[in-house]
Amino acid sequence: MQRVVINAIGMEKRTALVENEKLIECAVHRPTKSPLTGNIYKGKVQKVLPGMQAVFVDIGTRKNGFLHKDDLPAYQQLSSEEQKKVSISSLIKEGESILVQVVKEETGDKGAKLTALISFTGHLLVYFPFTPHVGISKKIKESHRPMLQEWGDSVISSNEGLIIRTGCEKFPEVEMNQELESLRRQLNEVQKSFDAKKAPALIVQPHFFYPLLERWLNHDVEEILVDDYDTYHHVKEYAASFQNPFSVKLYNEKEPLFRKLGIETDIEKTLSPLVWLKNGSSLYFNVTEALTVIDVNTGKFTGKKDRSKTIVETNKIAAKEIMKQLRLRNIAGMIVIDFITMQSNEDKEQINKVMREALKNDSATIILHGFTKMGLFEMTRKKERPSLLETLATRFDRHMMDGYIIRPETFYYEMDRVMKEYTYEDDEALWIEVPRHYSEWLKKNPDKLKLLENQHGITVIVSIGSSNREMTVRQSGKIVEIRSRMLKDSH
């Protein structure tokens, strides 16, 4: 059984996919002006780079976005011979306004990756107004494809394109036609906004849960659980638009939703580089900006009479867990895995097979390059948003969590949720112990704490605790009582 869990109470929003009570994927959405995947902007071309065949586009965010020549409608409309000769400087000019969509969010020093080949996603179709091509989901049976291809070719104009999604396998033609018209209306609304607004400007920003529900919702999902009333109604309206509407439930118990379901604990585990496997072996994740290296450690072997067989079985277990962890932690880019050394090609092929089978569960684009001559396994996973580690922690100059320490912002949003729990209690103040670096951050940003106090109607007294990873509520009640206890504890 799968369940989508949406924690929308507070400033930070979190969306999780849970299977058999275990977290398998999670995304964190924080208040930000940074461009998010799927956002559509009216941008202004800042610089044309003929050497890179690309342009930088101001979309009104901290960093300019990056747009390659291949992602321009004008380029796609050329013949293959013309495409070989044309320079980007003849297709687009500095100062020009352009409609763009974010395909990859800002990471590190890099701005968002953009495309002018915008798309609109429905349950049955993905509509491309400026990309003349009809594609059909690979999951649709071969016998159904000719009929769907014929329909796609018949309903689009010369400049339009479609991807026909898995839900179309039984050819629900009426629903498909209705959805196509709905997606075209969305395009018309975007074009009206484009004409009305001055660049740079945000045109469309989907609800934070929308991109994930588009990927996650399938026949395995039994319900969607939401803890915020307004979000619940938005999700319910969205879920009702499916042919077979999903069950949406409002969670209103006192205990926070993610804590109740054990998701908080699962998220915390993703910050550790070490993962233990059921047979006593382990994985170690060394995440750098350039690539991720995963080491499979043997632990204590059993079955000494056939060591090679034990190695293969351990590597199989490791391969399955690695694929789960990559999805859970949202690790992307270049990935190198140091499996326990195997000599025979047959043994290596068994691991290849396990990896190929496991990637079917992940909606991210994954390419398996296989074993190198040195026996290392190479693969890539497409990056669309920052990993959980990047979001929740940051590199530090001391050796904590393998070089990472939890971001002050992570504690700040946790404090928001903690204070929310005491909103309806008859308490004047909260005494909260926090890590030293977070205490220092609050001193530098006093307006942040004041904002939370005003929102929740409660005073927060902060002291420094012994942990660099945990925040603890020591006492709630009247300010004078808390000050008295703090004074006693200090002696």
C-alpha positions in Angstrom: 0.0 0.0 0.0 1.2 3.5 -0.9 0.1 6.7 0.7 0.9 10.3 -0.1 1.4 12.4 3.0 1.3 16.2 2.8 2.5 18.3 5.8 1.3 21.8 4.8 1.0 23.4 8.3 3.6 26.1 8.8 5.9 28.0 6.5 7.8 24.9 5.3 5.7 22.4 3.2 6.7 18.7 2.9 5.3 16.1 0.6 6.1 12.4 1.2 5.4 9.1 -0.5 5.1 6.2 1.9 5.0 2.5 1.1 4.1 -0.1 3.8 4.8 2.6 6.5 8.3 3.3 5.1 9.3 6.6 3.5 10.4 6.1 -0.1 10.5 9.7 -1.4 10.2 13.1 0.1 10.4 16.7 -1.1 10.8 19.9 1.1 9.2 23.1 -0.1 10.4 26.3 1.6 9.3 29.9 1.1 11.6 31.1 -1.7 11.8 33.4 -4.6 14.1 30.9 -6.3 12.6 29.3 -9.5 10.9 26.0 -9.0 10.6 23.2 -11.6 7.5 23.8 -13.7 7.4 27.6 -13.1 6.7 29.7 -16.2 8.2 33.2 -16.6 8.3 36.1 -18.9 12.1 36.5 -19.1 14.4 39.1 -20.6 17.5 38.0 -22.4 20.6 39.4 -20.7 23.5 37.9 -22.6 23.9 35.9 -25.8 26.9 33.5 -25.7 27.6 32.3 -29.3 30.6 30.2 -28.1 28.2 28.2 -25.8 25.2 28.5 -28.1 23.2 29.6 -25.2 21.8 32.7 -23.5 21.4 34.0 -19.9 17.8 35.0 -19.1 16.7 37.3 -16.3 13.5 35.8 -14.8 13.4 38.1 -11.7 15.2 35.7 -9.4 18.6 35.9 -7.7 20.4 34.2 -10.6 19.9 34.4 -14.3 18.6 31.3 -15.9 20.5 29.4 -18.6 18.8 28.6 -21.9 20.5 26.5 -24.7 19.9 26.9 -28.4 18.2 23.4 -28.7 15.5 24.7 -26.3 14.3 27.5 -28.6 11.1 27.0 -30.8 12.8 28.9 -33.6 15.6 26.4 -33.6 13.3 23.4 -33.6 11.4 24.7 -36.6 14.5 24.6 -38.8 15.5 21.7 -41.0 18.3 19.4 -39.8 20.6 21.0 -42.4 19.7 24.5 -41.2 20.2 23.5 -37.6 23.9 22.5 -38.3 24.7 26.0 -39.7 22.7 28.4 -37.5 24.1 30.4 -34.6 22.1 31.3 -31.6 22.8 35.0 -32.2 20.6 34.9 -35.3 17.7 33.3 -33.3 17.5 35.5 -30.3 18.8 39.0 -29.3 19.8 40.7 -26.0 16.9 42.6 -24.4 14.3 40.4 -26.1 11.4 39.1 -24.0 10.9 35.3 -24.0 8.5 32.8 -22.5 10.5 30.2 -20.5 9.9 27.3 -18.1 12.1 25.9 -15.4 13.3 22.3 -16.1 16.0 22.2 -13.4 16.2 24.3 -10.2 19.1 26.4 -9.1 21.9 24.5 -7.4 25.0 25.9 -5.9 26.4 28.6 -8.1 24.3 27.5 -11.1 21.2 29.3 -12.1 18.0 27.5 -13.2 18.1 25.5 -16.5 15.3 26.9 -18.7 13.5 25.9 -21.9 11.3 27.9 -24.2 9.7 24.7 -25.4 7.2 24.9 -22.6 4.8 22.1 -21.7 1.5 21.6 -19.8 1.0 18.3 -18.0 -2.3 16.6 -17.6 -3.3 13.1 -16.3 -3.5 11.6 -19.7 -1.4 13.9 -21.9 1.6 16.2 -21.8 1.0 19.1 -24.3 3.9 20.9 -26.1 2.7 24.0 -27.9 6.0 24.5 -29.8 7.4 21.0 -30.2 6.0 19.1 -33.2 6.2 15.5 -32.1 3.9 12.8 -30.8 5.4 10.4 -28.3 3.7 7.4 -26.5 4.6 6.1 -23.1 6.9 3.1 -23.3 4.7 1.4 -20.7 1.8 1.2 -23.2 1.5 -2.2 -25.0 2.7 -2.4 -28.6 -0.7 -3.5 -29.8 -2.3 -0.3 -28.5 0.3 2.1 -29.9 -0.8 2.5 -33.6 -4.3 3.6 -32.6 -3.0 6.2 -30.1 -0.4 7.4 -32.6 -3.1 7.9 -35.3 -5.2 9.9 -32.8 -2.3 12.1 -31.7 -1.3 12.9 -35.3 -4.9 13.8 -36.1 -5.6 16.3 -33.2 -2.5 18.5 -33.3 -1.4 21.2 -35.7 2.0 21.3 -37.4 3.8 23.1 -34.5 2.2 21.3 -31.6 3.3 18.1 -29.9 2.0 15.5 -27.3 3.2 12.8 -25.1 0.4 10.2 -24.6 0.7 9.0 -21.1 0.1 5.5 -19.6 -3.4 6.3 -18.6 -4.4 6.3 -22.3 -3.8 2.7 -22.9 -7.5 1.8 -23.0 -8.0 4.8 -25.3 -10.5 7.0 -23.4 -10.9 9.2 -26.4 -13.6 11.6 -25.0 -11.4 12.3 -21.9 -8.3 12.7 -24.0 -10.0 15.3 -26.3 -11.3 17.2 -23.2 -7.9 17.3 -21.6 -6.2 18.5 -24.7 -8.7 21.4 -24.9 -8.1 22.2 -21.3 -4.3 22.2 -21.8 -4.7 24.5 -24.8 -6.8 26.9 -22.6 -4.0 27.0 -20.1 -1.6 28.0 -22.9 -4.0 30.8 -23.9 -4.1 32.1 -20.3 -0.3 32.1 -20.2 0.0 34.0 -23.5 -2.5 36.6 -22.2 -0.4 37.1 -19.0 2.8 37.2 -21.1 1.3 40.1 -23.2 0.1 41.9 -20.1 3.2 41.7 -17.9 6.6 43.5 -18.1 9.7 41.2 -18.0 10.9 39.7 -15.8 7.7 38.3 -14.3 6.4 35.1 -12.9 3.5 33.8 -15.1 2.6 30.4 -13.6 3.7 28.7 -10.3 1.9 25.4 -9.7 0.9 24.4 -6.2 3.9 22.9 -4.3 2.3 19.4 -4.3 1.4 19.4 -8.0 4.6 18.2 -9.7 5.0 15.4 -7.2 1.4 14.2 -7.4 1.7 14.1 -11.2 4.6 11.6 -10.8 3.4 9.7 -7.8 -0.3 9.1 -8.2 -1.1 5.6 -9.7 -3.2 2.6 -8.8 -0.8 1.7 -5.9 -1.8 4.9 -4.0 -4.7 4.2 -1.7 -5.1 7.7 -0.1 -3.7 11.2 0.2 -3.4 12.5 3.8 -3.2 16.3 4.3 -2.9 18.2 7.6 -3.9 21.7 6.4 -7.5 22.7 5.7 -6.9 25.0 2.7 -4.4 22.6 1.1 -6.8 19.7 1.7 -9.4 21.4 -0.5 -6.9 22.2 -3.3 -5.7 18.6 -3.2 -9.2 17.2 -3.2 -10.2 19.3 -6.2 -7.1 18.1 -8.0 -7.6 14.4 -7.1 -11.2 14.6 -8.3 -10.1 15.5 -11.8 -8.7 11.9 -12.4 -10.9 9.3 -14.1 -10.8 7.3 -10.9 -10.6 10.0 -8.1 -8.2 9.4 -5.3 -9.3 9.3 -1.6 -8.2 12.5 0.2 -8.4 12.7 4.0 -7.9 15.7 6.3 -5.6 14.9 9.3 -6.5 17.0 12.4 -5.0 15.2 15.4 -2.8 17.0 17.9 0.3 15.0 17.2 2.1 16.4 14.1 1.4 14.2 11.0 5.0 13.4 10.0 5.9 12.5 13.6 2.8 10.3 14.0 3.7 8.3 10.9 7.4 8.0 11.7 8.4 10.1 8.7 10.4 12.6 10.8 12.7 9.7 11.9 13.1 8.4 8.3 14.1 11.9 7.1 16.6 12.3 9.9 18.2 9.0 8.8 18.9 10.4 5.3 21.4 12.8 6.9 23.6 9.9 7.9 26.2 8.7 5.4 26.0 5.2 6.8 23.2 2.7 6.0 23.1 -0.8 7.5 21.9 -3.7 5.5 19.9 -6.7 6.9 22.8 -9.1 6.6 25.2 -7.0 8.7 27.0 -5.3 5.7 26.6 -1.6 5.1 26.7 1.3 2.6 28.6 4.5 3.0 27.6 7.6 1.0 30.3 10.1 0.2 28.4 13.0 -1.4 30.5 15.8 -3.1 29.5 18.5 -5.5 31.0 16.7 -8.5 29.8 13.1 -7.8 28.6 10.6 -5.2 30.7 7.6 -4.3 29.0 4.7 -2.5 31.1 2.1 -0.8 29.7 -1.4 -0.1 31.3 -2.7 3.1 31.3 -6.5 3.7 30.5 -6.7 7.4 30.7 -10.2 8.7 30.3 -12.8 6.0 28.4 -16.0 6.4 28.7 -19.1 4.2 32.5 -19.4 4.2 32.4 -22.5 2.0 31.1 -20.5 -1.0 32.5 -17.0 -0.5 31.9 -15.9 -4.1 28.2 -16.7 -3.8 27.9 -14.8 -0.5 29.6 -11.8 -2.1 27.1 -11.8 -5.0 24.1 -12.1 -2.6 25.5 -9.2 -0.5 26.0 -7.1 -3.6 22.4 -7.8 -4.7 21.1 -6.7 -1.3 23.3 -3.6 -1.6 22.1 -2.8 -5.2 18.5 -2.8 -4.2 19.1 -0.6 -1.2 21.3 1.8 -3.1 18.5 2.4 -5.6 16.0 3.0 -2.8 18.4 5.4 -1.1 19.1 7.4 -4.2 15.4 8.0 -4.6 14.8 8.7 -0.9 17.8 11.1 -0.6 17.2 12.5 -4.2 20.9 12.0 -5.0 21.6 12.9 -8.6 24.4 13.5 -11.0 27.4 11.1 -11.5 27.3 8.2 -9.1 30.1 5.6 -8.6 29.5 2.4 -6.6 32.3 0.3 -5.2 30.6 -3.1 -4.8 32.5 -5.9 -3.1 34.9 -7.2 -5.7 33.6 -9.9 -8.1 35.7 -11.7 -10.6 33.3 -13.3 -13.0 31.3 -11.4 -15.7 28.3 -13.6 -14.9 28.3 -12.4 -11.3 28.5 -8.8 -12.5 25.6 -9.3 -14.9 23.5 -10.4 -11.9 24.1 -7.0 -10.3 23.4 -5.3 -13.6 20.1 -7.1 -13.7 19.1 -6.1 -10.2 19.9 -2.4 -10.9 17.9 -2.4 -14.1 14.9 -3.9 -12.3 15.1 -1.5 -9.4 15.3 1.6 -11.6 11.7 1.0 -12.8 10.4 2.2 -9.4 12.1 5.6 -9.8 10.5 8.3 -12.1 13.8 10.1 -12.4 15.8 9.6 -15.6 18.6 7.0 -14.8 21.3 5.7 -17.0 23.3 2.7 -16.0 26.8 2.6 -17.5 27.8 -0.7 -15.8 31.1 -1.9 -14.4 34.4 -0.3 -15.4 37.7 -2.1 -15.9 38.6 -1.3 -12.4 35.4 -3.0 -11.2 33.5 0.2 -10.2 29.8 0.6 -11.2 29.0 3.9 -12.9 25.6 5.5 -13.3 23.9 8.9 -13.6 20.6 10.1 -12.2 19.0 13.3 -13.6 18.8 16.2 -11.1 15.6 18.2 -11.0 15.7 19.6 -7.5 18.2 19.8 -4.6 18.8 16.6 -2.6 17.5 16.3 0.9 21.0 16.7 2.2 21.5 19.9 0.3 18.2 21.2 1.5 18.5 20.3 5.2 22.2 20.6 5.8 25.3 22.5 4.6 29.0 21.9 4.4 30.9 23.1 7.5 34.6 23.6 8.4 34.4 21.0 11.2 33.9 17.3 10.7 30.2 16.8 11.5 27.9 14.4 9.7 30.8 13.6 7.3 31.4 17.3 6.7 27.8 18.5 6.9 25.9 20.4 9.6 22.2 21.0 9.8 21.2 24.4 8.3 19.9 27.0 10.7 16.9 27.4 8.3 16.1 23.7 9.0 15.9 24.3 12.7 13.9 27.5 12.1 11.1 25.7 10.2 11.2 23.0 12.9 10.7 25.7 15.5 7.7 27.0 13.6 6.1 23.5 13.8 7.0 23.1 17.5 5.5 26.5 18.3 2.4 25.5 16.3 1.8 22.6 18.8 1.6 25.1 21.7 -0.7 27.6 19.9 -3.8 26.4 21.7 -2.2 25.8 25.1 -2.4 28.3 27.9 1.3 29.0 27.9 3.0 32.3 27.9 6.4 31.1 26.8 8.6 28.2 25.6 12.1 27.4 26.7 13.9 25.8 23.8 17.4 24.4 23.8 19.1 24.7 20.4 22.5 24.0 18.8 25.0 26.8 19.2 25.2 27.7 15.5 21.4 28.1 15.3 21.4 30.3 18.4 24.1 32.5 16.8 21.9 32.6 13.6 18.9 33.8 15.6 21.0 36.6 17.2 21.9 37.8 13.8 18.3 37.5 12.5 16.2 38.7 15.5 13.3 39.6 13.1 13.0 35.9 12.3 12.2 34.8 15.8 9.9 37.8 16.4 7.9 36.8 13.3 7.3 33.3 14.8 6.4 34.8 18.2 3.9 37.1 16.6 2.4 34.4 14.4 1.9 31.9 17.3 1.3 34.3 20.2 4.0 32.8 22.4 7.4 34.0 23.6 10.5 31.8 23.0 13.4 31.8 25.4 16.4 30.3 23.7 19.4 28.6 25.3 22.3 26.6 23.9 22.1 22.8 24.2 24.8 20.2 24.0 23.7 18.7 20.7 24.5 20.1 17.3 21.7 18.2 15.7 18.7 18.5 18.0 16.4 21.1 19.3 14.5 20.4 22.6 11.6 22.0 24.4 12.8 22.2 28.0 9.7 23.8 29.5 6.5 25.6 28.7 4.5 28.0 31.0 5.0 31.5 32.5 8.1 33.5 31.7 8.9 34.0 35.4 8.7 30.2 36.1 11.0 29.4 33.1 13.5 32.1 34.1 13.6 30.7 37.7 14.3 27.2 36.5 17.0 28.3 34.1 18.7 30.1 37.0 18.5 26.9 39.1 19.9 24.8 36.3 22.8 27.1 35.8 24.1 26.6 39.4 
